[in-house]
Amino acid sequence: MAKLNGLARKLKLYDFHRDRKPQYGILAEALLGMLIAASVPTGFLCAHARAQQANPPAPVVVQPGAPGQPTRTLPSTTTGAPPRWSKADVEFMQGMIMHHEQAVVMTALIPTHTENKDMRLLGSRMSSTQSDEIKMMRRWLTVRGEPDSMSMPGMPDMDMSGHPMPLMPGMLTPKQMEALRNAKGAEFDRLFLTGMIQHHNGALVMVKDLFDTAGAGQDADIFNFATDVDNSQRAEIKIMQSMLDRNSTKEKQ
């Protein structure tokens, strides 16, 4: 402390000459500030820091305004709530379960109706993927207390559980399914590929309809699943179209 007092006296001498040498005064003020800060007890600073940690300032929640509108400051207790699923979300999942179930029925015919290795590989992959997705969709509906199927009596076909199955976009008609069951070899391959391309295009329509519906597709699980369906089925359509073109070329030769 004695050293600090001695420095302070020297600084006053510098300050005395401020009129003739302004830089001395400026230097004096700066050094005085440093001395004052150095003389504050360390314990006081630590206690102040601990008090700030124990009682942090309330967070500021700002809600962006619409285009051309100002932002709003909301209460610090404001919390975000995940968007609730909509009726369109439920209907999308129910409809997609039926859609996938028909695809699984179609792929189940492959081992007994064709020897084409590419077809068998394609069918195995589709069956596995869509069976897993059916389980996921059933869980999603069950967790939310929703039925896993649409009740529409009087429809011409039945799903794997024996429920009436409406024809969702792209699904094969009973007549198309019967023709597929009766075909063998190259004819089966052609009917399967054209039918599944039709089927996949229908799924893309269902995804588009979901996202075109106001308030639908906001649930994270729904959004991720629908986006994945769109991407994967577009890719498979390209693969099946290529296989169809290749088979058609072989038949002409």
N, C-alpha and C positions, 0 to 999 in steps of 0.2 A: 504493500500500500504506500510505503514511503517513496518507493520508486515512481509510482503513479503520480503522487503529489508533485514530485520533482519535475516530471514530464509536463504536468499541467502548468506549472509556473513558467517553464520554457515556452510553452505554447502561448501563454498570455503575452510574452515578450514579442513573439511573432505577430500576434494579433495587434499589438501596439503599433507596429510598423505597417499596418494594412493600407493606410492612405498612400504611403510611398511605394510599397511593394505589395500590391493586391494578392499576389500569389501566396504570400505568407499567410494571409488571413484565410484563404480557401483551404490551404494545407492544414491550418490550425483547426478549422471546423471539422475536417475529415478525421483528423487524428483524435480530436476530442470525442467524436462519435464512437470511434473504436475503443477508446479508453473507457467510456461509459458502459459499452457493451461488455467489455472485459471485466468490469468491476461488479456486474450483476452476479449474485451467487448462483453457482451451477445448480444447486438444489431447487432454486426457484424456477429455473428453466425446465428442469426435468418434471417438476410438479405440474407446470403449465402444460407440457406435452402430454402427461398422463391424463390430465383433465380433458384435453381435447379428444384423446382416444376413448375415454370412458363415455363422453357425451359428444359424439360426432354430430356435425350439423345435419339437419334433415335433408334428404335427397330432394332434388328438384325434378319433378316430372313434367315434361313439356309435350304437349300434343300438337303435332304439326297441323297447320290450318289447310283448308282446301286451297286450290290454286287461286291466288289473289286475296286470300283471307289471312289474318294474323294468326300466330300460334297462341295456344292457351296454356297457362300454368295450372296444373292439376294438383290436388292435395297429395302430400307425400305418402299417404296411405293407399293411393291408387295402385291397383295390381292388374296385370293383363290376364284375360281369361281366354283360353283356347276356344276357337269357334265351335259351336255345337253342330253335330251332323244334321243334315236336312232330310226331308222325305225323299228327295231325288237321290241322295246318297244311298239310302236304304234300298230303294228300288233298283239302283244301279247294281248293288251287290247281289241282290236277289236274282236279277236278270242275268248277271254275269255268271252266277253259279249254274243256272240252267244252260247257259251258252257253253260253258266249259264242260259240263257233263255230256253234252252231245258230242263234243270233240273227243272226249275220252272214249265214248262208245265207238266212234269212228276209228280211232287208232287201235282199239282192241281187235278190230277185224283184220288188221295187217298181217299178223303171223300166219293166219290160215288162208289168206286170200292172195298173197303174192310172195315170190321168192326174191324180189328186188331188195338187195342189201341196203341201198340208199334209202328206200322207202321204210325199211324196218328200223334203221337208225333214226330217221326223222320221226317216225311214230313213237318210238321209245322215249325220245327226248320230249316230245309234246305231251305224252301221257304223264310222264313224271312231273313236268313243270305245272301242267294244268291241274293235276290231282292235288299237288301241294297248295296251289292257289285256292282251290275249292275249300280246303281245310282252313286256310287263313281267312277266307271270306265268311265261312260259317262261324269262326271264333269272333270275328268283328261284330257280326250281327247278334250273337249270343250275349256277348259282353254288354251290349246296348239294349238288351231285352227285346230284340226284334226277331220275327220269324225268319227262317232261312229260305223260305220259298214263297212264291206268289200263289195265292189260291184263286185260280181261274177255271172253274169247272166247265166242261164241254169242249175243251181244246182237243185237237185230234191226236196228240202224241203224249207220251208220259216220260218223266225224267227217271233217273236211276233209282229214286226212292219210291216210285209209283205215284208221284204227284202229277196232276195235269200240267203240261208244259206248253206255255204259249210260245209262238215262234218269235223269238227276238230277232233283231236285224241280222241278216246273213245266215240264219240257221237253215239247215236243209229241211225240206218238206218230207212228210212220210213217204211220198212217192220217190223222192231222191234217195232217201235212206234205204228203201227197199231195193232200188236198182243197185246201190252200192253193195248191199249184202249178197246179191245174186251174181255179182261180177267176179271174175278171176283174172289173175295175171295182168297183162298190159292194160286190159280194159278197166280192171279195178284201179290200177295206178292212175289212169287218166281221170276216172270219176272221183277218186279220192283227192287228187291234187286240185282239180277244178272246184270240187265241193269245199275243200278246206280253204282255198283262196277266197271263195265267196264267204265262208264262215269268218275268216279273219277280217275281211273288209267290214263285215257287220259289227265286229267288236270295235273297230275304229270309229264307226258311226256312233256306237254307244258311248264311247269316251268323249267324242265331240259333243254329243247331246248333253252329257253330264256337265262339261265345262261351259257350255252355252246357257245353262240354267242358272239364274241369279241365286247366289247364296250356296250353290252346290260345289262340291269338290274342294272345300276349304279345310276339312279335317285332314290332318297330316297323313294318316294311314291311307285314306281314300286318294289323296293327291298323288302320293308316291306309287300306289298300286296302279292307278289309272294311267299315269305317265309311263310306268314300266310296261303295261299292256300295249300301249300305243307304240313304244319303241321296239319291243320284241316281236310283235306281230307284223309290223312293217318289214322287219328284217326277214322273218320267215316267209312272208309273201314273195319277196325277191328270190329266196332260195327255191320255193316251190314253183315259181314261174320258170326259173332256169331249168329245173328238173323236167317240167312239162314240155318245154321247148326241146330239150335234149331227147326225151322219149319220142316226141313227135318226129324228130329228124331220123331217128333209128327206124321207126315204122315205115317212113317213106323210102328208106334204103332197102 
